[in-house]
Amino acid sequence: MFTRKPTSRFIFFTLILVLFLSFLITIKAPDPTPNANDEEDLEGLEELIALDEEEERQEQQEGSHSVRSSDAEVLTKAQRIVLELNNDNTKRAIDGNEFVLILGYAPWCARSAELMPQFAEAATSLKELGSPLLMAKLDADRHTKVASTLGIKGFPTLLLFVNGTSQAYTGGLSAEEIVIWARKKTGVPLIRISSVAEADEFLKKYQTFVIGLFEKFKGPDYDEFVKAAISDNEIQFVETSNIDVATVLFPDIKDTNHFLGIVKSEPERYTPYEGTFKMDKILQFLDYNKLPLVTKLTELNSARVYSSPVQLQVIVFAEVDEFKNLLEPLQEVARKFKSKVMFLYVDITDENLAKPFLTLFGLEEAKNTVVTAFDNKISSKFLLESDLTPINIEEFCTRLLDGTLSPYFKSQPIPDNKEASIQIIVGKTFDDLVLSSPKNVLLEVHTPWCISCETTSKHVEKLAKHFKGLDNLVFARIDASTNEHPKLQVDEYPTLFLYPANDKANPIKLSTKSGLKELAASINKHLKAKDHVKKDEL
């Protein structure tokens, strides 16, 4: 933060005082007609404002303030381009324009705030491109009735209206992706480039794109290319019939009359397409190759990442500076598993993104770099527990790919259960104390946030006391929020399982809604131990 100069403060407070007095005079004055003195006063105020703003600009010429100023300029420019909708003008705007893209937002929504600058930048770009699309925004939290009519149920929501009919937005959330999606939906699915100069200008604006080189813009292969351009929602397609233009965009072209490839902004920049020219095949190629070797996961690209057909994911959680040192060797590993394993990076200090993942491993408080993996086909998760070296990461990925990597299950440290009437089970002891135990085991599965678990826990404690004379019955409990086991699958809490000594593979689920005596009777029934057992009274 920069400190105001004393003169700037004096001007600022003087301005506030003058405005306040002017407001009082305006309320009391019976005749609001301005006179010459009023106009002179206004001119004086405008001069003060101009001086104050000039000083502010001079003070904010450094680093981060320049970035903020640039962002502010984009937003200010967009405010003149983006139409602010309300209860009165929404219907008129939709009915009076062929294409309308509406952003439904809430002022307090963090994701709305993150999307706003991107939407603003996209609005500016589309206007410069001469797009017929009207860009509009609606404070859906304020204008709830209009929002409900449009079908806006969450924040932020993007809807495209074509001749009054809405369709969901399915593109990315960066400014470039919004522009690409909007142009495709409004009749410009691809860009034709005819000269090297046009190609040079194109490269200044686009970092990721698909290039198609055709001798003539007709024929079955070209038609399939156009169909793919229309169907894809994220990537800019460009076509040319000029080999010189094509080599500017994609230097290593082998077939001079017939070519398709994808270009990205990373070391693995150019990827040629080698399949048949069929729309579905082209789109499949793009799905497997559109992301970088290592993608930084953000709120804006999360939908794009999660929609990928690549089911195996390796996610690295690290601080920004640590990841800079890790990126290059990680890219080398990722190159070996291209199109088979997706590599993601998450800033470990970003709680909104990192914490939900790390909680799955019981590592929500982790500060150092963590490498994890997910197999979305079988809903399994994995953790690299060896040293963080390129060799170990590559071996980790190899075993993930061939299915020999052991899934990771959360577990608290092993507790001391000596003299305990109710054994505490953790993930690491579930096999030994439950599945391999020669005794019958009554297991209470609970979580700290479960409201009704407390009642069940009290029942279990009384049952443990009631059956303390029964040597072949063990009472136990496990916190399912911090402990996991592949053979413990629970959908609701609390849950009571009775694991018979002679059939641990088929535990008996007891009703947690039963009273204490009903539970005791049920246990007796299943154990067939009513007689010859000394019990305390319930």
C-alpha positions as CSV (number, residue, x, y, z in Angstrom):
1,M,0.0,0.0,0.0
2,F,1.1,3.5,-0.8
3,T,0.7,6.4,1.7
4,R,-1.1,9.5,0.5
5,K,0.8,12.7,0.5
6,P,-0.4,15.3,3.0
7,T,-1.6,17.6,0.1
8,S,-3.6,14.7,-1.3
9,R,-5.2,14.0,2.0
10,F,-6.1,17.7,2.4
11,I,-7.6,17.8,-1.0
12,F,-9.5,14.5,-0.4
13,F,-11.1,15.7,2.9
14,T,-11.8,19.1,1.5
15,L,-13.6,17.5,-1.4
16,I,-15.7,15.3,0.9
17,L,-16.6,18.4,3.1
18,V,-17.6,20.4,0.0
19,L,-19.7,17.6,-1.4
20,F,-21.5,17.1,2.0
21,L,-22.3,20.8,2.3
22,S,-23.5,20.8,-1.3
23,F,-25.8,17.8,-0.6
24,L,-27.3,19.7,2.4
25,I,-27.9,22.8,0.3
26,T,-29.5,20.8,-2.4
27,I,-32.0,19.3,0.0
28,K,-33.0,22.6,1.4
29,A,-33.0,24.7,-1.7
30,P,-36.4,25.3,-3.2
31,D,-35.0,26.1,-6.7
32,P,-32.5,23.5,-8.1
33,T,-31.8,25.5,-11.2
34,P,-28.0,26.0,-11.5
35,N,-26.5,29.4,-11.9
36,A,-23.1,30.6,-13.1
37,N,-21.6,30.4,-9.6
38,D,-22.7,26.7,-9.3
39,E,-21.0,25.9,-12.6
40,E,-17.8,27.6,-11.5
41,D,-17.9,25.6,-8.2
42,L,-18.3,22.4,-10.2
43,E,-15.4,23.3,-12.4
44,G,-13.3,23.8,-9.3
45,L,-14.3,20.4,-7.9
46,E,-13.5,18.8,-11.2
47,E,-10.0,20.4,-11.0
48,L,-9.5,19.1,-7.5
49,I,-10.6,15.6,-8.6
50,A,-8.3,15.7,-11.6
51,L,-5.3,16.8,-9.4
52,D,-6.1,14.1,-6.8
53,E,-6.4,11.4,-9.5
54,E,-3.2,12.5,-11.1
55,E,-1.3,12.2,-7.9
56,E,-2.8,8.7,-7.3
57,R,-1.7,7.7,-10.8
58,Q,1.8,8.9,-10.2
59,E,2.0,7.0,-6.9
60,Q,0.8,3.7,-8.5
61,Q,3.3,3.3,-11.3
62,E,5.2,0.3,-9.7
63,G,5.0,-3.4,-10.2
64,S,1.8,-5.0,-8.8
65,H,-0.1,-1.6,-9.0
66,S,0.5,-1.6,-12.7
67,V,-1.1,-5.0,-13.0
68,R,-4.1,-3.9,-10.9
69,S,-4.4,-0.7,-13.0
70,S,-4.4,-2.9,-16.2
71,D,-7.1,-5.1,-14.7
72,A,-9.1,-2.1,-13.7
73,E,-8.9,-0.7,-17.3
74,V,-10.2,-3.9,-18.7
75,L,-13.1,-4.0,-16.3
76,T,-13.9,-0.3,-16.9
77,K,-13.8,-0.8,-20.6
78,A,-16.1,-3.8,-20.3
79,Q,-18.6,-1.9,-18.2
80,R,-19.2,0.2,-21.3
81,I,-19.5,-2.9,-23.5
82,V,-21.4,-5.4,-21.2
83,L,-25.0,-4.6,-20.7
84,E,-26.2,-4.6,-17.1
85,L,-29.5,-6.4,-17.0
86,N,-32.4,-5.8,-14.5
87,N,-36.1,-6.5,-14.1
88,D,-37.0,-4.0,-16.8
89,N,-34.6,-4.6,-19.7
90,T,-33.8,-8.3,-19.7
91,K,-36.7,-9.5,-21.9
92,R,-36.2,-6.6,-24.3
93,A,-32.5,-7.4,-24.6
94,I,-33.1,-11.1,-25.3
95,D,-36.0,-10.5,-27.7
96,G,-34.2,-7.7,-29.6
97,N,-30.9,-9.6,-30.3
98,E,-30.2,-12.8,-32.2
99,F,-27.4,-13.8,-29.9
100,V,-27.1,-12.9,-26.2
101,L,-24.6,-14.3,-23.7
102,I,-25.6,-13.7,-20.1
103,L,-23.5,-14.0,-17.0
104,G,-25.6,-14.5,-13.9
105,Y,-23.5,-13.6,-10.9
106,A,-23.7,-12.6,-7.2
107,P,-21.6,-9.8,-5.8
108,W,-20.5,-11.9,-2.8
109,C,-19.6,-15.0,-4.9
110,A,-15.8,-15.6,-5.1
111,R,-16.1,-17.6,-8.3
112,S,-18.2,-14.8,-9.9
113,A,-15.5,-12.3,-8.9
114,E,-12.9,-14.6,-10.5
115,L,-14.9,-15.0,-13.7
116,M,-15.8,-11.3,-14.1
117,P,-12.4,-10.0,-15.5
118,Q,-12.4,-13.0,-18.0
119,F,-15.9,-12.2,-19.1
120,A,-14.9,-8.5,-19.4
121,E,-11.9,-9.3,-21.5
122,A,-13.9,-11.6,-23.7
123,A,-16.5,-8.9,-24.3
124,T,-13.8,-6.5,-25.4
125,S,-12.2,-9.0,-27.8
126,L,-15.6,-10.0,-29.3
127,K,-16.5,-6.4,-29.9
128,E,-13.1,-5.8,-31.7
129,L,-13.8,-8.9,-33.8
130,G,-17.1,-7.5,-34.9
131,S,-19.2,-10.3,-33.3
132,P,-23.0,-9.9,-33.4
133,L,-23.1,-11.3,-29.8
134,L,-24.5,-9.1,-27.1
135,M,-22.7,-9.6,-23.8
136,A,-24.8,-9.0,-20.7
137,K,-24.6,-9.6,-17.0
138,L,-27.3,-10.0,-14.3
139,D,-27.0,-9.6,-10.6
140,A,-29.0,-12.7,-10.0
141,D,-28.9,-12.3,-6.2
142,R,-30.6,-9.0,-6.5
143,H,-33.0,-9.7,-9.4
144,T,-34.1,-13.1,-8.2
145,K,-37.4,-13.2,-10.2
146,V,-35.6,-12.6,-13.5
147,A,-32.9,-15.0,-12.6
148,S,-35.4,-17.7,-11.9
149,T,-37.2,-17.0,-15.2
150,L,-33.9,-17.4,-17.1
151,G,-33.0,-20.6,-15.3
152,I,-30.1,-19.2,-13.3
153,K,-29.9,-21.4,-10.1
154,G,-26.2,-21.0,-9.1
155,F,-23.3,-18.6,-9.3
156,P,-21.8,-17.9,-11.7
157,T,-24.0,-19.2,-14.6
158,L,-23.4,-18.5,-18.3
159,L,-26.3,-18.9,-20.7
160,L,-26.4,-18.3,-24.4
161,F,-29.7,-17.1,-26.0
162,V,-30.2,-17.7,-29.7
163,N,-33.3,-16.1,-31.0
164,G,-34.7,-16.1,-27.5
165,T,-34.0,-19.8,-26.8
166,S,-31.4,-20.5,-24.1
167,Q,-28.7,-23.1,-24.1
168,A,-26.1,-24.0,-21.5
169,Y,-22.6,-22.7,-21.8
170,T,-20.2,-25.6,-22.3
171,G,-16.9,-23.9,-22.9
172,G,-13.9,-22.9,-20.8
173,L,-13.8,-20.0,-18.4
174,S,-10.8,-18.1,-19.6
175,A,-11.3,-15.0,-21.8
176,E,-9.8,-16.8,-24.8
177,E,-12.0,-19.9,-24.3
178,I,-15.1,-17.7,-23.9
179,V,-14.3,-15.9,-27.2
180,I,-13.7,-19.2,-29.0
181,W,-16.9,-20.8,-27.7
182,A,-19.0,-17.7,-28.4
183,R,-17.7,-17.3,-32.0
184,K,-18.3,-21.0,-32.8
185,K,-21.9,-20.7,-31.5
186,T,-22.6,-17.6,-33.5
187,G,-21.4,-18.8,-36.9
188,V,-17.6,-18.6,-36.9
189,P,-16.4,-22.2,-36.1
190,L,-12.9,-21.6,-37.7
191,I,-10.6,-19.0,-39.0
192,R,-9.2,-19.0,-42.5
193,I,-5.6,-17.6,-42.8
194,S,-4.3,-16.7,-46.3
195,S,-1.0,-14.9,-45.7
196,V,2.1,-15.2,-43.5
197,A,1.4,-11.8,-42.1
198,E,-2.0,-13.0,-40.9
199,A,-0.4,-16.1,-39.5
200,D,2.0,-13.9,-37.5
201,E,-0.8,-11.8,-36.1
202,F,-2.8,-15.0,-35.2
203,L,0.1,-16.4,-33.2
204,K,0.2,-13.2,-31.1
205,K,-3.4,-13.9,-29.9
206,Y,-3.7,-17.7,-29.7
207,Q,-1.4,-20.1,-27.9
208,T,-3.5,-23.3,-28.4
209,F,-5.2,-24.1,-31.7
210,V,-5.8,-26.8,-34.3
211,I,-4.5,-26.3,-37.8
212,G,-5.9,-27.9,-40.9
213,L,-4.0,-27.7,-44.2
214,F,-6.1,-28.5,-47.3
215,E,-5.3,-28.1,-51.0
216,K,-9.0,-27.1,-51.5
217,F,-11.6,-26.2,-49.0
218,K,-14.0,-29.0,-50.0
219,G,-14.2,-32.8,-50.0
220,P,-15.2,-35.4,-47.4
221,D,-12.0,-34.9,-45.3
222,Y,-12.5,-31.1,-45.2
223,D,-16.2,-31.6,-44.3
224,E,-15.2,-33.8,-41.3
225,F,-12.7,-31.2,-40.2
226,V,-15.4,-28.5,-40.2
227,K,-17.8,-30.7,-38.3
228,A,-15.1,-31.2,-35.7
229,A,-14.5,-27.5,-35.5
230,I,-18.2,-26.9,-34.9
231,S,-18.6,-29.7,-32.3
232,D,-15.5,-28.8,-30.2
233,N,-16.2,-26.2,-27.6
234,E,-12.8,-25.2,-26.4
235,I,-10.1,-24.9,-29.1
236,Q,-9.7,-22.5,-32.0
237,F,-9.6,-24.2,-35.4
238,V,-7.7,-22.5,-38.2
239,E,-7.5,-23.6,-41.9
240,T,-5.2,-22.7,-44.8
241,S,-4.3,-23.9,-48.2
242,N,-1.0,-22.2,-48.3
243,I,2.0,-24.3,-47.2
244,D,4.1,-21.2,-46.3
245,V,1.3,-20.1,-43.9
246,A,1.0,-23.6,-42.5
247,T,4.7,-23.9,-41.7
248,V,4.6,-20.6,-39.8
249,L,1.8,-22.1,-37.6
250,F,3.2,-25.7,-37.5
251,P,6.8,-25.8,-38.7
252,D,7.2,-29.6,-39.0
253,I,4.6,-30.5,-41.6
254,K,5.3,-33.7,-43.5
255,D,2.2,-33.9,-45.8
256,T,2.1,-30.6,-47.8
257,N,-1.4,-31.1,-49.2
258,H,-3.2,-32.7,-46.3
259,F,-2.5,-32.1,-42.7
260,L,-4.0,-31.7,-39.2
261,G,-2.3,-31.0,-35.9
262,I,-2.6,-29.3,-32.6
263,V,-0.4,-26.6,-31.2
264,K,0.1,-25.8,-27.5
265,S,2.2,-23.4,-25.5
266,E,4.7,-25.8,-23.9
267,P,7.8,-27.8,-24.7
268,E,5.6,-30.5,-26.3
269,R,4.2,-27.8,-28.6
270,Y,3.4,-29.6,-31.8
271,T,1.4,-32.8,-32.1
272,P,0.4,-34.1,-35.6
273,Y,-2.8,-36.1,-36.1
274,E,-2.2,-39.4,-37.8
275,G,-5.7,-40.9,-37.9
276,T,-8.4,-40.9,-40.4
277,F,-10.4,-37.7,-41.1
278,K,-13.6,-38.6,-39.2
279,M,-15.1,-36.1,-36.8
280,D,-15.3,-38.4,-33.8
281,K,-11.7,-39.5,-34.3
282,I,-10.4,-35.9,-34.6
283,L,-12.4,-35.0,-31.4
284,Q,-10.9,-38.0,-29.6
285,F,-7.4,-37.0,-30.6
286,L,-8.0,-33.5,-29.2
287,D,-9.5,-34.8,-25.9
288,Y,-6.3,-36.8,-25.3
289,N,-3.9,-34.0,-26.5
290,K,-5.4,-30.6,-25.7
291,L,-4.0,-30.3,-22.2
292,P,-0.3,-29.5,-21.5
293,L,2.1,-32.2,-20.2
294,V,1.6,-30.8,-16.7
295,T,-1.6,-28.8,-16.2
296,K,-2.0,-26.3,-13.3
297,L,-5.5,-27.0,-11.8
298,T,-7.5,-23.8,-11.2
299,E,-11.2,-22.9,-10.6
300,L,-11.4,-21.7,-14.2
301,N,-10.1,-24.9,-15.9
302,S,-11.4,-27.5,-13.5
303,A,-14.4,-28.4,-15.6
304,R,-12.2,-28.9,-18.7
305,V,-9.8,-31.1,-16.7
306,Y,-12.5,-33.2,-15.1
307,S,-14.1,-33.8,-18.5
308,S,-11.0,-35.4,-19.9
309,P,-11.3,-39.1,-21.0
310,V,-7.9,-39.8,-19.4
311,Q,-8.9,-41.8,-16.3
312,L,-5.5,-42.0,-14.6
313,Q,-4.4,-38.8,-12.9
314,V,-1.2,-37.9,-11.0
315,I,-1.6,-34.8,-8.9
316,V,1.4,-32.9,-7.4
317,F,0.7,-30.6,-4.5
318,A,3.5,-28.1,-3.9
319,E,4.3,-24.5,-3.1
320,V,4.9,-22.4,-6.2
321,D,8.7,-22.0,-5.7
322,E,9.1,-25.7,-5.0
323,F,7.2,-26.7,-8.1
324,K,9.4,-24.5,-10.3
325,N,12.3,-26.8,-9.5
326,L,10.1,-29.9,-10.1
327,L,8.4,-28.9,-13.3
328,E,11.1,-29.8,-15.8
329,P,11.8,-33.3,-14.5
330,L,8.1,-33.9,-14.1
331,Q,7.5,-32.9,-17.7
332,E,10.1,-35.5,-18.8
333,V,8.2,-38.2,-16.9
334,A,4.8,-37.0,-18.2
335,R,6.1,-37.2,-21.8
336,K,6.6,-40.9,-21.3
337,F,3.0,-41.4,-20.3
338,K,1.4,-38.9,-22.7
339,S,-2.3,-39.6,-23.5
340,K,-2.3,-42.4,-20.8
341,V,-1.8,-40.5,-17.5
342,M,-2.8,-36.9,-16.9
343,F,-0.4,-34.9,-14.8
344,L,-1.8,-32.0,-12.6
345,Y,-0.3,-29.5,-10.3
346,V,-2.1,-27.8,-7.4
347,D,-0.8,-25.0,-5.3
348,I,-0.7,-26.6,-1.8
349,T,-1.3,-23.2,-0.3
350,D,-4.7,-22.8,-2.2
351,E,-7.0,-24.3,0.4
352,N,-10.1,-24.2,-1.9
353,L,-8.4,-26.5,-4.4
354,A,-5.8,-28.4,-2.4
355,K,-7.6,-29.2,0.9
356,P,-10.5,-31.3,-0.5
357,F,-8.0,-33.6,-2.3
358,L,-5.5,-33.8,0.6
359,T,-8.3,-34.5,3.1
360,L,-8.9,-37.8,1.2
361,F,-5.4,-38.8,2.3
362,G,-5.6,-37.4,5.8
363,L,-3.0,-34.9,4.8
364,E,-5.0,-31.6,4.9
365,E,-2.3,-30.0,7.1
366,A,0.6,-31.0,4.8
367,K,3.1,-28.2,4.0
368,N,5.7,-30.1,2.0
369,T,5.3,-31.5,-1.5
370,V,2.8,-34.4,-1.9
371,V,2.4,-36.6,-4.9
372,T,-0.9,-38.5,-5.3
373,A,-2.7,-40.4,-8.0
374,F,-6.3,-41.4,-8.8
375,D,-7.7,-44.2,-11.0
376,N,-11.2,-42.9,-11.8
377,K,-12.2,-46.1,-13.4
378,I,-12.2,-48.0,-10.1
379,S,-12.4,-44.9,-7.8
380,S,-9.1,-45.7,-6.1
381,K,-6.5,-43.3,-4.8
382,F,-2.7,-43.7,-4.3
383,L,0.1,-41.9,-2.5
384,L,3.8,-41.8,-3.3
385,E,5.4,-42.6,0.0
386,S,9.0,-42.9,-1.2
387,D,11.4,-40.1,-1.8
388,L,10.4,-37.4,-4.3
389,T,12.8,-38.2,-7.2
390,P,12.1,-38.5,-11.0
391,I,12.9,-42.2,-10.9
392,N,10.5,-42.9,-8.0
393,I,7.8,-40.8,-9.7
394,E,8.2,-42.7,-13.0
395,E,8.0,-46.0,-11.2
396,F,4.9,-44.8,-9.3
397,C,3.3,-43.9,-12.7
398,T,4.4,-47.2,-14.3
399,R,2.7,-49.2,-11.5
400,L,-0.3,-47.0,-11.7
401,L,-0.6,-47.7,-15.4
402,D,-0.2,-51.5,-15.2
403,G,-2.4,-51.8,-12.1
404,T,0.1,-53.1,-9.7
405,L,0.1,-50.0,-7.4
406,S,-1.4,-50.6,-4.0
407,P,-4.3,-48.2,-3.2
408,Y,-3.9,-45.9,-0.3
409,F,-6.2,-46.0,2.7
410,K,-6.3,-43.4,5.5
411,S,-5.3,-44.5,9.0
412,Q,-4.7,-42.8,12.3
413,P,-1.7,-43.9,14.4
414,I,-2.1,-47.2,16.1
415,P,-3.6,-46.6,19.6
416,D,-2.9,-48.3,22.9
417,N,-6.0,-50.5,23.6
418,K,-4.7,-52.1,26.9
419,E,-7.4,-52.3,29.5
420,A,-9.9,-50.7,27.1
421,S,-13.5,-52.1,27.3
422,I,-14.0,-50.9,23.7
423,Q,-11.2,-51.4,21.2
424,I,-10.3,-48.4,19.0
425,I,-9.8,-49.6,15.5
426,V,-7.8,-47.7,12.8
427,G,-7.2,-48.4,9.2
428,K,-3.9,-50.2,9.9
429,T,-5.4,-52.5,12.5
430,F,-8.7,-53.4,10.9
431,D,-7.3,-56.7,9.5
432,D,-5.7,-57.8,12.7
433,L,-8.4,-56.7,15.2
434,V,-11.5,-57.4,13.2
435,L,-11.1,-59.6,10.2
436,S,-8.4,-61.9,11.7
437,S,-9.7,-61.9,15.2
438,P,-10.8,-65.4,16.5
439,K,-13.6,-63.7,18.4
440,N,-16.9,-62.1,17.5
441,V,-16.5,-58.4,17.0
442,L,-19.2,-55.8,17.3
443,L,-18.0,-52.7,15.4
444,E,-19.4,-49.2,15.7
445,V,-18.6,-47.1,12.7
446,H,-19.0,-43.3,13.4
447,T,-17.8,-39.9,12.4
448,P,-17.2,-36.7,14.5
449,W,-19.8,-34.7,12.5
450,C,-22.6,-37.4,12.8
451,I,-25.4,-36.0,15.0
452,S,-27.0,-39.3,16.0
453,C,-23.7,-41.1,16.6
454,E,-23.5,-40.0,20.2
455,T,-26.7,-41.9,21.2
456,T,-25.4,-45.1,19.5
457,S,-22.0,-44.7,21.2
458,K,-23.7,-44.6,24.6
459,H,-25.6,-47.7,23.7
460,V,-22.4,-49.5,22.7
461,E,-20.7,-48.5,26.0
462,K,-23.6,-49.9,28.0
463,L,-23.7,-53.1,25.8
464,A,-20.0,-53.6,26.4
465,K,-20.6,-53.4,30.1
466,H,-23.6,-55.7,29.8
467,F,-21.7,-58.4,27.9
468,K,-18.3,-58.0,29.8
469,G,-18.6,-61.6,31.0
470,L,-18.6,-63.0,27.4
471,D,-15.1,-63.9,26.4
472,N,-15.8,-64.5,22.8
473,L,-17.3,-61.1,22.1
474,V,-15.2,-57.9,21.5
475,F,-16.6,-54.4,21.3
476,A,-14.9,-51.9,19.0
477,R,-15.3,-48.6,17.2
478,I,-13.7,-46.9,14.2
479,D,-13.8,-43.2,13.1
480,A,-14.6,-43.5,9.4
481,S,-13.6,-39.9,8.7
482,T,-9.9,-40.6,9.4
483,N,-9.7,-44.4,8.7
484,E,-10.4,-46.5,5.7
485,H,-10.2,-50.1,4.7
486,P,-11.2,-51.8,1.4
487,K,-13.6,-54.2,3.1
488,L,-15.3,-51.5,5.2
489,Q,-17.8,-49.8,2.9
490,V,-20.3,-47.6,4.8
491,D,-22.9,-45.3,3.3
492,E,-24.5,-43.9,6.5
493,Y,-23.5,-43.1,10.1
494,P,-23.7,-44.5,12.6
495,T,-23.5,-48.1,11.5
496,L,-23.2,-51.2,13.7
497,F,-21.7,-54.4,12.3
498,L,-21.5,-57.8,14.1
499,Y,-18.6,-59.8,12.6
500,P,-19.2,-63.5,13.5
501,A,-16.1,-65.4,14.6
502,N,-16.7,-68.1,11.9
503,D,-17.8,-65.8,9.0
504,K,-15.9,-62.5,9.0
505,A,-16.6,-62.0,5.2
506,N,-20.4,-61.5,5.9
507,P,-20.9,-59.1,8.8
508,I,-24.4,-58.7,10.2
509,K,-25.7,-55.1,10.1
510,L,-27.6,-54.2,13.3
511,S,-30.3,-51.5,13.5
512,T,-29.0,-48.3,15.1
513,K,-32.6,-47.2,15.6
514,S,-33.3,-50.1,18.0
515,G,-33.4,-49.6,21.8
516,L,-30.8,-50.9,24.1
517,K,-32.7,-54.1,25.1
518,E,-33.6,-54.8,21.4
519,L,-29.9,-54.6,20.5
520,A,-28.9,-56.8,23.4
521,A,-31.5,-59.4,22.3
522,S,-30.3,-59.2,18.7
523,I,-26.7,-59.8,19.8
524,N,-27.8,-62.8,21.9
525,K,-29.8,-64.2,19.0
526,H,-26.9,-64.0,16.6
527,L,-24.3,-65.4,19.0
528,K,-26.7,-68.0,20.4
529,A,-25.2,-67.2,23.9
530,K,-28.2,-66.6,26.0
531,D,-27.4,-69.3,28.5
532,H,-24.4,-69.9,30.8
533,V,-23.3,-66.2,30.6
534,K,-23.2,-63.9,33.5
535,K,-24.3,-60.4,32.6
536,D,-24.9,-57.1,34.4
537,E,-28.4,-55.7,34.3
538,L,-29.1,-53.2,31.6
